[in-house]
Amino acid sequence: MRKLLTAVLPLSLCLSAPGWALTVADVNIDDTLNIQGIEMPHRGAGIRKKFFMKLYVSSLYNQDSLPAQELMEGKSAAAIQLDIISSMITSEKMTASMEEGFEQSAGDRLPQIQDKVDQFTAAFSEPVQEGDRFRIVSLPEKGVELRKNGKSLVAIEGETFRQVLLGIWLGDDPLDDDLKEAMLGE
């Protein structure tokens, strides 16, 4: 019996998590996403913290391992996944955090995309709870789509909007420099 367990246990551990690149804060991160037929390998993941509280795990997937600036310029399909790991996150706090991120990332471009920002942040109006998974998908020349737990919430076109949105995490002045580095696998 001992020999059987010795042989089977390692195999079962390997088979128990197929397709996971890693686990961060008890969140299993897929090693690849397939979105509209586009394979996007996992690039990196980190934890968004504020005042020493862990809020969400943010993961980056992209078709090509391009520098952040080229991803923001739309030279490759990309997805940012946000896995909520705190019961302190509410729809109001998520909306406020996204608005703060847009203001910081957009700078003087905010007025020209404000309608799209409002449309995007309105998608966070339904309750947000620990365990929710948001996915922001950016496809070159098609815009972005926000999904929650697999359900599409909003799709928005516009190059400036897409750049500003990705800039929240990947821009020159991101919400969290350490998180940006972790997402880029640096």
ABEGO torsion letter per residue (X at the ends): XAAAAAAAAAAAAAAABBGBABBBGGBBBBABBBBGGBBBBBABBBBBBBGGBBABBBBBBBABBBBAAAAAAGABBBBBBBBBABAABBAAAAAAAAAAAAAAAAEAAAAAAAAAAAAAAAAAABBBBBGBBBBBBBBBGAEBBBBBGGBBABBBBEAAAAAAAAAAAABABBABAAAAAAAAGX
